[in-house]
């Protein structure tokens, strides 16, 4: 799972849904007022896929209730969908829809999901568009220090005093594999033709990914987390700490490079003309 599937507050559920949409490249906001022919309607989450031909619009009703959602909620949401012109509607909750509500949504553009099911629905997109590119970009910064051939690095290295050169050599030998393997997470961005074997296969579970992939990259490291977002944060911090060790020898980051993917903390960039 990407995040904790059982948020404590309804605001956390709204924020979590918005964040996942934004992570995969959609524009997304919470508590949005939409003008309709009969006035204004407030929706919990509005997301738009600007990259799609038809600019698909998603509207989400978030219900952090302790019980399954009744049919009456679906009735009301149907009206909202019709008045706002949304293409797809989600009713996201802790425990899904009641049986009558499920029947009502059949053959409609409304889908009832638990928050966990919502995460599972978008996990592959989140993995490919957010998780892997963010790790790849962070690792590429370290790779500049550790890769075999880098003329600018070699020039700056030659300026270091002997004690710092020795320290650099130790760091490089320690982190060459880490930086190289994690930088491969950006290979799909660089070129779909580059092969990574099973490294970037979409994982089915967190523990399996730790055991089958991370243990081969960093066998000495334990990754204590219960969600993939938590794992992402730990890996990014690990790479930032490694970079900081190298930077300390030179008085700062010595390279002038741009991120390969350009995926930021929120997600992939969205063109200004789309907003």
N, C-alpha and C positions, 0 to 999 in steps of 0.2 A: 504494500500500500504506500501511497505517496505521503499521506498525512494521517494523523490519528483519526479514525473513522467515527469517533464519538466525541465531538467537541462539546464543551460544557455549556456554552452560551449560543443563542441563535445568531448573534453577531459574528461569532467565530465561524459558524457554518457559512454564512454569507461571504465572509472574507476568504474562507478556504476555497469556495467555489469560484469566486472572482479570480483568485490568485492562480488556480489551475488553468482557467481559460486564458488568462494573460500569459502564463508560462508557455503555452503551446502556440502563441502567436495571434490570439484574438485580442481586440480591444475589449475591455470589460470594466464595468463600474457597478457599485452597489447603491441601493436606494435611489433609483433613477425615476424622475417624473417624465412621463411620456404623454404628449398631447394627443388626444383622440377626438373624434367628432362629438363626443358627449362630455368633453372636459379633459381633466388630467388624471392619469392613472400612475400610481407609484408601484414600481416593481422591485423585487429584492435584488436581482442581478440582471443586467442587460449586457450581452456580449455580441459582438459583430465580427464575422470572418471577412475582413476586407480583401483577402486574397482569393476568395471564391468568386466565381463569375457573377453570381446573383447577390453578393454581399449578404450572406445568410445571417439572419438575426435570431438570436437565442434569448428567450426570457425564462428566468428561473424563479420559482417559488420555493423558499427555504423554510422548512418546518422542523424545528428541533424538538419535536414532541416525544413524549414517552410511549405513545401509542401509534398504531398504523393510521394513515390518513384516510378519513371517510370520503364518501362520494360527493358530499356537499362542497368540499374544498375544490374538487375537480370541476364541478359545475361552475363555480365562480371563476376558476382559472380559465375555463373555456371562453368565457366572455372577455376576459383580459386578452387572450390570444387573438380573438376575432377583432377587437377594437384597436389593437396595436399593430396588427399586420405582421406579427412574428412568424417566422418559418418553423421553428421548433421550440417546444416548451418542455421544461423539466420541472417536476415536483420532487424535490430532494429532501429526504427525511432520515431519521434514525432507523425506522422500522418499515419503510415502504408504504404501499397502499393497501387498504382493505379490499377484500375480494370484489365487492360491488364497484369500487373505484377502479380496480384493474379492468373489469369488464367494460366499463364506460370508456376507457382510454383506447380500447382496441380500435384499429382502423382510424386512428386520429394522429395528429402530429404532436400529441402530448405523451410524455414518457415519465412514469413514476420510478424513481430509483432511491435506494439507500445511498448515503454518502460514500460508503465503501464501493458500491456498484458504479457510482459516478467516477470514482478514481480508477477503477478497473477499466472502464470504458475508454478513458483518455490516457491510460498509462503508457501505451506504446508511443503515442504522439509526444507525451511529456518526456519520455526517455530519449527519443531521437532529437527533439527540438530544443530541449532544455538541459536535462541532466548531462548528456554526453558533451554537447558543445561548451558548457560552462567549465567542465573539467578539462577539456582539451585546450581551451584558451588559457586557463591558469597554468597548465603544465607546459605549454609552449614558452611561457616566460622563463621558466626554469630551464627548459631544454636549451635555450640560447647559451647558458653557462656550461651545460654538460655534454652537448653533442660533440661528435668527433672533430668536425671541421667548422670553425667559426673564426675568420680572420680578425674581426674586430675584437672578439673576446681575447684572442691570443695577443693582440697588441696591448690591450689593457692589462692583461696578466703579466706581460713583460715589465710593466712599470711597478708591480708590487714588490715590496721587500721580500727577501727569502723566507722569512717566517710566515708571511701571509700567503706566499705561493705554496708553501707546504700545506697550510690550512686549506687552501683552495683545492689542492690535489686530493686531500682526504675527503672533502665534501663531494667533489666530483665523482670519485670512486664509489661513494656511499649512495649517491642519488641518481646515477646515470640510468639505471634500469627503471626506477620509479618515473622519472621525467619522460623517458622514451615511451613507456607503456601507456601512461596517462595521456600523453600527447596524441596517441593513436585514437583516442576518443573523438578527435576532430577529423579523422580520415574521411568520413562520409561528406563532410563539408568541403574538404579539399578536392576530393574526387571520388565518385562512386566506384571507380575502377580499382581503387586501393583496397587490398584485402587485409582483414584483421582476424581471419579465422573465426572462432567462436567468441572472441573477446567481447564484441558488442551485440551479441544476440540479446534480444529483449528478455530479461530474467523473469522467471515465474515466481520467485520468492526472494526475500532479502537474505536469509541465511544461506541459501544456495549460492547467491552471487558472492557473498563474502568468502565462502569456502572454495568455490570453483574459479573465481577470477581474482579477487583481492589478495587471497593467500599466495598466489603466484607472483603478484606484483610487489607486495610488501609483506612477506611472511613473518616479519618481526613485529608487525603492527596489529593491534587489536582494535576493531572498529565497533565501539559500543553505541548502538543506536537501535531504534525499533521501527523506523520508517525510512523510506528512500530519501526523503528530503533531509532528514537528520544525517543520513550517510553523506549526502552531497555536501552539506555544511562542514562535516568533519574532513572530507577529502580536500575541499577548498582551503580550509584552515591549514591542513598539513602542507599543501603546496605553497601557501603564502608564507608559512614558517620557514620552509626550505629556501624559498627565494630570499627571505630576510637574512638568512645566514650568509648567502652569497653577497647580498647587497652590502652587508656590514664590512666586508673586506674592501669594497671599492668606494664606500661612502655614498652609496645609492645605486639605483638600477641604471646600468650603463647602456642599455639598448633602447633604440627608438623604433618600436614596432607597434603595429595595430593588431587588435584581436582578430584571429582568423574568422571566427563565426560572427562576432559582434553581438552575441546573446548576452544581455545584461542581467542584473538581479531580478528585474521584473519579467523579462522574457525577450524574444526576438524583437528587433526594432520594428516599429510601425511607422509607415510614411506619414509625414505631417498632413499630406493631402487627404489622408484617410480619416483624420480625427474631426 
